[in-house]
Amino acid sequence: MKKLALITIGAITILTILVITYLQYTQIKPAITIESVNFTEKDHLIHIIIQGKNSTACPTLKVRVTDPSGGSVVIDASYVGSSGGFSHWKTEPFPITSEGLHNVTVYDRDGNVLWSGGLKIYDDPEIKSVSYAVAGGGLRFSVDAEDFSGIRHCILTLGDVNY
């Protein structure tokens, strides 16, 4: 009786190991693998560019962009072609209303996460004009500057002192 129990336990153990091994090797691998996610900025609008390997005919990917304040937008990235063995998807231009680390998640058409990470989006502010006037025994400066997410403060440095 003990011998039969040991044989049964051994057989169950071996079958369990075989089933687990079989499931691991036959597991469906993702057909799309993302290699990189980057962005370009033009005219205060952002395009996200996704590069990856694609063995499917997936025409679009979903992209969720969450800004530093917690607001998010979901946009489509359309397939734009392939080169050098990589497929490329690109979003339509969309506005970014704040600077900083934006969390980006890329999904396939079934809603599976293909890539998740952060993109640091900062722009270069442009100073339009600087003027000054003598007022009340001191100087008053006026700076006209802009960037796509808005400017809250300007720092004026005279000598080694910031104002």
C-alpha positions in Angstrom: 0.0 0.0 0.0 2.8 2.4 0.9 4.6 1.5 -2.4 1.5 2.3 -4.4 1.0 5.6 -2.6 4.7 6.6 -3.3 4.3 5.7 -7.0 1.1 7.7 -7.2 2.7 10.7 -5.6 5.8 10.4 -7.8 3.6 10.1 -10.9 1.6 13.2 -9.9 4.8 15.2 -9.3 6.3 14.2 -12.6 3.0 15.0 -14.5 2.8 18.4 -12.7 6.4 19.3 -13.7 5.7 18.3 -17.3 2.5 20.3 -17.5 4.2 23.4 -16.0 7.1 23.1 -18.4 4.8 22.6 -21.4 2.7 25.7 -20.4 5.8 27.8 -20.1 7.2 26.8 -23.5 3.9 27.1 -25.3 2.9 30.3 -23.7 1.9 32.9 -26.3 4.7 35.4 -26.6 3.8 39.1 -27.3 3.7 39.7 -31.1 4.8 43.3 -30.6 7.8 44.3 -28.5 8.5 47.9 -27.9 12.2 49.0 -28.3 11.8 52.8 -27.6 9.3 55.5 -27.0 10.3 59.1 -27.8 8.7 62.5 -28.5 9.1 65.5 -30.7 7.7 68.9 -30.1 6.7 71.4 -32.8 4.5 74.5 -32.5 3.6 73.7 -28.9 2.3 70.2 -29.8 3.8 66.8 -29.0 4.1 63.7 -31.2 5.0 60.4 -29.5 7.0 58.1 -31.7 7.1 54.3 -30.8 9.6 51.9 -32.3 9.4 48.2 -32.0 9.4 44.7 -33.5 6.0 43.7 -34.9 5.0 40.3 -36.2 1.3 41.3 -36.5 -0.6 43.6 -38.8 -1.5 45.9 -35.9 -2.4 49.3 -37.4 -2.8 51.2 -34.1 -1.6 51.1 -30.5 -3.3 52.9 -27.6 -1.1 55.4 -25.7 -2.1 56.8 -22.2 -0.2 59.9 -21.2 -0.5 61.0 -17.6 0.8 64.4 -16.8 2.6 65.4 -13.5 -0.7 66.7 -12.0 -2.5 63.4 -12.6 -4.6 64.3 -15.6 -4.4 61.8 -18.5 -5.3 61.4 -22.1 -5.6 58.3 -24.3 -4.6 58.7 -27.9 -4.0 56.3 -30.9 -0.6 55.8 -32.4 -0.9 54.8 -36.0 1.5 52.6 -37.9 3.6 54.7 -40.2 5.9 52.1 -41.7 9.1 50.2 -41.0 12.8 50.6 -41.5 15.9 48.8 -40.3 13.9 45.9 -39.1 11.7 48.1 -36.8 8.1 49.1 -37.1 7.2 52.7 -36.3 3.9 54.2 -34.8 3.2 57.9 -34.3 0.5 59.7 -32.5 -1.4 62.7 -33.9 -0.1 66.0 -32.4 -1.6 66.8 -29.0 -1.0 69.7 -26.6 1.0 69.3 -23.4 -0.2 71.7 -20.7 2.5 71.0 -18.1 6.2 70.3 -18.0 7.9 67.5 -16.1 7.8 63.7 -15.9 4.8 62.3 -17.9 4.0 58.6 -17.4 3.4 56.9 -20.7 1.8 53.5 -21.2 1.5 51.8 -24.5 -1.2 49.1 -25.0 -1.9 46.7 -27.9 -5.3 46.3 -29.4 -6.3 43.8 -26.7 -5.5 46.2 -23.9 -2.2 44.4 -22.9 0.5 46.7 -21.6 3.5 46.6 -24.1 5.6 49.4 -22.5 5.4 51.7 -19.5 7.7 54.4 -18.5 8.3 58.1 -18.2 9.1 60.8 -20.6 10.6 64.1 -19.3 9.0 66.9 -21.3 10.4 70.3 -21.0 10.5 73.1 -23.5 12.9 76.0 -24.1 11.2 79.3 -23.1 11.6 82.2 -25.4 12.2 85.7 -24.1 10.4 88.1 -26.4 11.5 91.4 -24.7 13.0 92.8 -21.5 12.3 96.4 -20.5 13.0 98.4 -17.4 11.9 101.7 -15.8 13.1 103.8 -12.9 10.3 103.8 -10.3 10.3 105.0 -6.7 14.1 105.1 -6.4 14.5 101.6 -7.9 14.3 99.7 -11.1 11.3 97.8 -12.3 11.8 95.1 -14.9 9.3 93.7 -17.3 10.0 90.5 -19.1 7.8 89.1 -21.9 8.5 85.4 -22.3 6.6 82.3 -23.4 6.7 78.6 -23.6 3.9 76.0 -24.3 3.1 75.3 -20.7 3.3 78.8 -19.3 5.9 80.7 -17.3 5.2 81.5 -13.7 8.5 83.1 -12.6 11.5 84.8 -14.1 14.7 85.2 -12.3 16.8 88.3 -12.8 20.4 88.0 -11.8 22.5 91.1 -11.2 26.0 90.4 -9.9 25.6 87.4 -7.7 22.1 88.2 -6.5 18.9 86.7 -7.9 15.7 88.8 -8.0 
